[in-house]
């Protein structure tokens, strides 16, 4: 009976994706165009994963952002009233169109696990061994407005002083579209940050649980031209919010401990640090 319930849940999720396809006329299978244009430089993608998760709809959200049209905002509770919020609440309080986790955080519910700075505000000065850093707010006009720096192929020492906002994360996809995440059996909801071949930044979210290694392979199969990616967070604290032009996406992850039961509603966890966008 339990297996039948899972199949039923996945079937309902697939029906929801098909309904959205018919409604917008712009969403199709993973081989076709799955982008809905919201504005110049801003698109929403909803993709049915080529690998079915054992729980939920197997739908993956991707927000595609052109840094020439949209600015990135790093919001830290350590800089704003010491109060963690849900991603939706961060957006509502600070006028963000969309936001996602800005990496993992420590037990104090304020500090990132590794490097995080926003102009003069230093959330965590520690540079860990992790190889990817999301950098934005450059001081020089000839630099990309935002980029995922890969320390194995770029000179971070030369770049760290010319980007005013940065945070570090675990590398998922290395240059050459290489999956560099070690295989493991555990599955959970995933929030990630990516960049494509045109320099767009991607907010990526799946509520349906996958191993991170499998999720990376899924992203490499999707028609999103992903070139680099870094892990943001997983499980119940992983969140994505988007609201613009009558379209709202409000997604949160599930606890690892409930992965043997159908996905259900739950209290949204507050988080201390998010990366969001506003129109320039």
ABEGO torsion letter per residue (X at the ends): XAAAAAAAAAAAAAAAAAAAAAAAGABBBAABBABBBABBGBBBBBBBBABBBABEAGBBBBBBBBAAABBBBBBBAAABGGBBBBAAAAAAAAGBABBBBBEBBBAAGABBABBBBBEABBABABBBABABBBBBGBABAABBABBBBBAAABBAAAAAAABABBBBBBBABBBGGBBABBBBABBBBBBBBBBBAAGBBBBBBBABBBBAAAAAAAAAABBAGBABBBBABBEAABBBBBBBGGBBBBBBBBBAAAAABBBBBBBBBBBABBBBBBBX
